[in-house]
Amino acid sequence: MPHQTIADLLLARAGDDHPGLLTRERTWTWDEVVAESAARAALAAELRTEGPFHIGVLLDNVPEYVFWLGGAALAGAAVVGINPTRRGAELAREVRHTECQLIVTDRAGLDLLDGLDVGVKRDRFLVVDDPGYATALAAHAGRGPAHAAPDVTAATTMLLLLTSGTTGTSKAAICSQGRLAALGAANSAKYDITRADTCYCPMPLFHGNALMALWAPALHAGATIALTRKFSASGFLPDVRHFGATYFTYVGKAIGYVLALPETPDDADNRLTHAFGTEASPEDADRFLTRFGCRLVEGYGSSEGAGMLKRVADGPVGALGRPARDGVRIVDPTTRRTCPPALLDTYGRVRNPEEAIGEIVDTEGAARFEGYWKNAAANAERVRHGWYWTGDLGYVDEAGYFYFAGRSGDWIRVDGENISALLTERVLRRHPGVVAAGVFGVPDPRSGDQVMAAVEIPDGTRFEDLDLPGFLARQEDLGTKGAPRYVRVSHGLPTTGSNKLRKKEMQLDGWRTGDPVYRWTGRGGPAYGPMTDDDKTALRDEFLANGRGRFLP
């Protein structure tokens, strides 16, 4: 009989002497992981009060995080993963919104929360590196066989996953024990995670990537989880070798950081076989496979609606897979009509974007969507006409393969044509001197938009060293309007806590940023020159002269 809850999955590991959790310092068997989780479940139950049983966790990827995931599952509590990259009022608002009864953190996290009104009194904080914490835990250890609270069911909320909404307000996606357990089963099969695997977790445990594509599948399969506190490009390969890792999860920017390190003849001397993630370009995937012997499996999903597409091993480059059920389709968001297949040129560019690109929906997914915590407006945005709307754009080829086309802001209207920001990003990320790239639209002083790119380059590299005009001229798939008019250059672009670029923030900054910006004016091929303060003032005056001051970044 399949396990219906995360608590079921965890209890099935009781008595299992297979390694369950590794750090550089210590190994825990699965049986020991269950025992540690049970002690935290007992402590949480003792401290439980009236109201939502929500436990905020503000920690790096340390064993305590894993033990509290298990403890919450057994106790029937929901874990709220607090993002440590948030600060001040934004951080306070997110934590307060989720109505935590307890906060589990360390002294570093305590400093981060100091002086903030998070809705939790100081005596309700459990500080894991405080001596009193070990004493409190010891009182609840070894109290007989581990068990789940009697009210734990598949419908019990397991996670509140904080995401950033389009308006900037907090959204906490609800994930039940039943859904996460089902994802654990499905993803262990989808990503070939077996008991023999060692799953290396460099992505933060407050993020759905690590929980849904690594922790839950490893728990289901009885595989081993290897923890590192935070992602480090220089520490990636040493960790992989130390743990004997065979699988990991990623985001594209992290892959870019690893590939930016100098190659060595023994890079492929590791046990990695495959990894799952998002936003790695096909070129980066090829380079990673060649260099490290590891296959990157790109997927599509979200904290709210994972499992809509099924992977096809021999699918076309860049394809996400095929629909997992009949209701998953791409529609015109205005008419709700299914979009026709995309007509692709020899470079894979969509020749009929106005017709073929639409929003990815699941006409049967409204019932599967578990909603956002106390956010009716966000729920209404996701469920309309009885359908689940992802907010993501896509297209389907004539063979039925789905492709990601970005979000609404990833299409830029240039001279009356729709230009794909994702295609320009993909081109820029091919450059061996570019660690990461984000592309977005900025307003044109006369009409429409222009393409702007933000590129991250290694320390010691200059923009001139890239020879960007020459590089762009050699990219046959770029198209005549896809080359950026503005290029922001940085040695450290702003990122989220899960290492994704903050494209909205950079788009709002536009060319008015503290980083150097290079601009190409005129016709012909790209020719970039540094944008001075006088240039920015003159551009502003041009906007005002054309009555477009309201569009200025």
N, C-alpha and C positions, 0 to 999 in steps of 0.2 A: 504494500500500500504506500503511495507517495506521501511524503511528509507535507503537511498542510501549512506549517508555520516555521518561522526561524527557530523558535524554541524547540520544535520537534527535531529539526536538523541538528541543533546543538546537542540535545540530549542523546541523539543517536551516536554521538562521538564519545560518550561516557565509556570508560574502559578501553579506549583506543590508544595504544602506545605509539602510534605513528607520529612523527613530528608534526605539530600543528602550527607552531609559531616560532620564528627565528628572529633574533637580533644579533648584532655583533658580539653581544655580551653573554647571551644565554639562549637555550632551547627549551620550549615547553611542548610536551606531548599534547595531543588533543584532549586526553583525559584531564591533564592539568589545566588546560584552557577552560574546560567545562567547570572544574572546581573553582577556579578564580572567578569565573562569571557568576557562579552560584553564590559566592560570598558577597559580591557586589549587588546581586539581586536581593539578598537578604537585607543588606544595609539600606538599599533604596526603599524596600517595603517598610522597614522600620521608620524611615524618615518621611514616608508619603503623607501628604495632607489632602484636604478636599480640593477639587478642581482637576484640570487636565494634568495627567501624570507625564509631564515633559521634563526631560533632563538635558540641560545644555552641557555640551562637552567642548571645551576650548583647550585643545592639546595638539602638539605635533603628532606625527605617526609614531606613537610609542605603544608598548604593550597595554598600558592602561586604557587606551582608546578601544582596542579590540576586546578587552575584558568588559568594558562598559557596554559595548554593543551586545555582547552575550548576556550581560546582567540585565540590561533593559528588556531584552527579548523574554527572558525567564520571568521577570517581574511584571511584564505587561506595560512597560513604559515606552515612551517614544524618545529617541535620541535626536536632539537638535544640534547639528554640527555647526559650531560658531566659527566663522571665517576670521582668522587672525590678521588678515590684511586690511580689514575694516578698522576704522578709527572714529573716536569721538561720538558725535551725535548719531551718525549713521550706524555705528556698532550698537549703541544703546537702543536705538529704535528697533533694530532687527531682533535683539534679544528680548526686549520688552514685548514685542508683538507676538512672540511664540509662547509667552506665559509659562516660563520654566519654573518648576518647583525647586530644583537643585541645579547648581552649576559645578561641574567637575573640571578643575583646571590645575595649573601649577603656579609657581610664584611669578613666572614671566607673564602668564595670562592674568594673574591678579593685578599686576602693574598696569596691564592694558585696560582693565576694567575699572581701575581706581578712579573714583570721583564721578562715575557714570551712573545714571539712574536706569538700571536694567530690570527693575521690578523684582529683584531677588535680594533678600537681606544677607548681610555678610556672614551670619551664622548658618546660612544655608549653602555656603560654598564648601566643597570638598577639595582641599588642596593636596594633590597627590605627593608632593615632595615635602610636605609638612609632617613631622613625627607623629602628630595626633591622628593622621589618616591611617597609618599602618596599625595603630592601636585599635581604631574603630573597626577596621577590616578583620583583624585577628579575632575579634569577638564574634564574628559571623562565619568564620571558616570551619570547615569540617562538621557541619551540622547534619550529617546524614546524607543520603543520596540526593543529587541535584534534582530539582523538579521545577515545573512551571507553575505560576499562579493559576488558580482554577478558572479565572475569567479570561485567560489568553485564548484567542481564537484567530482564525485567518483574517478576520476583519480588524483585529487590534492594530492600532497605528504603531509602526516600528520606527519610522523616520519622518522628520520634517526637514526637507532639503531646501535650504535658502538659495534662491536665485534672484537675480536682479531683473526687475520688470522694465518695460520700455519707458515708463514714466519715471523710473528711478526709485519707485517705492518698493518695499520689501515684499517678496512673495515666498511663501513656504509651502513647497509641494509636499503633499501627503503621500506616504508610501506605507501600505499595510504589511503586516507579517506575511500574509498570504501572497501578495504580489511579489514581494522580495524573494520569498521561497521559490515561487514559480520562475522568477527570473534566474535564480541560482541554478535551477535544473536546466532551464532552456539555454542559458549562456555557457554552462559547463559543456554542453553538447555542441553549441554553436562555435565556441572558441577552442574546442578540443582540450579542455582542462580535465586531467585525470588525477587519480591518487598519486601517480608517480611524479607529478609536476611540482616544482617549487616556484611559487608565484611571487615575484618581486613587486613591491608596492611603493613606487616613488611618488605617485599622485596622492594628494591629501585625502584623508579619510572623511572629511566633511563634504566631499564631492561625490556625486552619483557615479562618476567614472570608476573610482576605486571600490565603491560599495557594490554596485550592480554588475560590474564586469570582472571583479577580482575577488573581493571578500566573500560574497554570497556564493559564487560558483565554486570557490575553493572549499567552503564549508560543505556544500552539497557533495563534492567529489571526495572529500577527505584529503585534499592536497595540502601542501605545506605553504604557509604565508611567511614571506620574509619582509621585514620592516626596515625602512630607513626613515629618519626623522623628517627630512625634507629632500626634495629633489636637488641633486647636484650633478652637473654635467661631468665634472672631473671625477666625482665619486661613483658614477654610474657603472662603468666597466669593472672597477675594483670590487664593488658590491656584488655585481652579477657573478663574478668569479668566486668570491668568498662564499656566497650562498649556494653556488651551483644552480642559479636560477635558469628556468626553462621558459618562463612566460612573464610578461609584465604588461601594464597598461600605460598609456601615454596621451599627450596632446601634441599637436604638430610643432609647437614652439620648442618643447622639450627635445624633440628629435632634432630640430635645427641646432640647438645648443650642443648636443652630443656630436653631431656631424661636423660642427665647427672646430672641434678639437683636432690637433695634428694627428694624422694617421700613423700607426705603427705596424710593423710587419705581422705582429701577433694579435691584431684586433679580433680576428675570428676564433681565437683560442678561448672559447666560452661554450656553455651548454645551451644558450638561448636557441629556441626553435621558432617561436612566434609571439606576437604581441597584438593587443587590440587597442584602438584609439580612434581619434578623429583629427582632421585638419592636417595630416601629413600629405604632402604632394606626392604624386606618382614618382616623380624624379627622386625625392628624398627616400621613398620606399625602396626604389631600386638601389640607391647608394647604400642604404642601411643593410639590405640583403647582401650586397656584394662585399661590404666591409666587415659586417659582424655575423653573417650567416643566419640572420633572423628575418623572418617574414612578418611584415606589418600588415595587419588586417584592419582596413578602414571600415567603419560602421556608421550607422545612423541611429539616433535615439535621443531621448531626453529624460530628465528626472521624472517628467510627468507622463510620458508616453512611449516607453521603450518597447521593443519587440514588434514593431510594425513591418519590418523588412526581414527577409531571410537571406542569408549569405549564399552565394553561388560561387563555388571554388574557381571555376574557369570563366567567370564573367569578364566583360570588357574592362580595360583600365579605367579607373575613375568611377565605375558603377558601384552603387551601394548594395545592390541585390535586387531581388524581386519581392513583390508584396507577399506578406505572410498570410494574408486573407483577402477575400474578394473586396471588402469594403475599403481597402487602402488604395487610394487613387490620387491623381493630380487634377485639380479643378480650377476653373475661373472663379475667383472669390466673389465676383459680382453676380454672375449668372448661375453658379454652382454646376455648370456643365463640365463634363470630363474633357480635359484638353487633348487635342490630337497628338500623336507621336511627334517627337522632334526630328527634324531633318538635319542631319549632321554633315559637315563638310569633311574633307580629308584630315583635318586637324582636330576633329571632334567638337568644333564650334557649332552652336545652334543657329541654323539659317532662318528659322521661323519663330523667333523668341516671343513675338506678340501673341501668337496662337498657342505655342507649346508650353510656355512656362506658366505655372500656376502654383497654388498652395497645396501642400501635402495634407491630405485629410484622411480620416478613418470614419466612414459612414456608420460603422458599427461600434465605434470606440467611445461614445459618450458614457456608456455604462462602465467601461474599464477605467475611465479617468476618475481618480480619487479626489481631485480638487486641491485647492489651496486653503491653508488655514485662515479662516475668517477674512476672506477676500472675495466677496461676491462679484465685484467688477472683473477681477482677473478670471474667475470661473466662467463668467458670461462671455468673455473674450475667447475662451477655449471651446466652449460648447455652444453651438448655434445650429438651429434647425435640426436638432437631434444628432448632429455630427460632432466629432472631435477635430478641431482645427489646430494644426501644429504651430502656425505662424512662420513656417519655413517654406521656401520656394523650391520647386524641383521640376524636372521634366522626365519623360519616359521615352526610350528609343523604340524603334519598330519591333525589337525582339522582346520588349517588356521589361527591360532593365531600368531601374530608377537611378537618377543622378541628382545630387544636391546642387541647387542653383543659388544658395545664399538665403538671406533674409531680405525684407523689403528694402533695406538700405544698401544692399549689395548690387543693385542695378543703378547705373548712373546714366542720366539722359544727357548725351553730348551731341550737339548739332542735330537734334531730332532723332538720334539713334540710341537704343538701349545698349550700354556697354557693361559687360560682366566684370565686377570688381574681383571676383574669385579667379577669373582667368588671368588678369594682370598680376594678382598675388602669386599665382602658380608660376608665371613666367619669372617674376623677380626672385622667387625662392630657388630657382634653378642656378642663380648666380653663385659661384663658389664663395664669394666674399660677403654674401648676405646671410645673416643668421636667422632673421625673421622679417616678415613684411606684412603690412596691413594696407589695404587700398580702400578708398571711400570717395564719395563725391563731395566737392566743395562748390559753392556758387560761382558762376561766371558773372563778371561785372555787367554784361549786357543781357544774356538770357541763358536759361538752362544751367548746366553744371559743367565742371571740369574734373578730371581725374587727379587725385592726389594720393601719393604713396608715402608711407612711413617705413623706413628700413632701419634695421639694427645691424651694425657692423662690428667686428671685433675691435677691441682696444688696439691701438697702434695702426689701424687702417684709416685712410682718408677717403672721402667721397671720390676724389679724383682718381684714386687707385682702382676704382671699380670700372672705369671706362664705360659708364652706363649707356651713353648713346650708341657706342659700338656694339655692346651686348644686345641692346634692344633691337638694333637693326638686323641682327642675325636670327631673331626669333620669328620664324615664319608664321606661327599661329597667333601672333599678337593682334594683328589687325591694325588698320590705320589710325583708329581713334582710341586705342587702348593704352598707349604710352602715357605715363603720368606727366601732367604739366607742372606739378609741384612735387618735390621730394624732400621730406623731412628726414634728417640723418641723425642717428643717435647710437650711443654705445649701450643704452639700456632703456628700451621703450616701456611705457607703463603696462603692467599686466595685472590680471586678477590673481586670486590666491591659488587657482589651478593652472597658472601659467598661460592663460589665454590673453591675447592682446586686448587692451581696452580701446576698441576701435571707435565706439561712440564718443568717448572722451577726446580722442585724437581728432575726430571729425569736428567736434565743437571748437577745438583749438584752431583747427585749420592751419594757416600759415602764421598765426599769431602765437607762436610757441617759443620757449627759450632755446630749443634745439635749432641748429642751423637748417635753413630751408633753401633749396635750390629750385630755380624756376626756369622754365622753357617758354619763351614767347616767340611769336611769329610762326611762319609756315615752314615747310620742309621737315627734315628729320630732327629729332630731339637734340637740343644744344643747351646745356644747363649752366646757369650762372648763379652765384650766391645772391640771395635776396636780402637787400640791406633795409635798414629802418626807413630810409627815404623811399625805397621801392614799395614798402608796405603802406606808407602814407599816401603815395601816388595812387596805389591800387584802391585804397579806401576812398579817395577823392573821385575816382572813376565810378565806383559804385554809387556815390552820392549824386554825381552828375547825371547818372542814368536812372535816378529814382529807385535804386535797389538797395538803399542803405539798410533796409530791414532784413536783408539776406546775409549781411556781413557775419563772419564767424565771431 
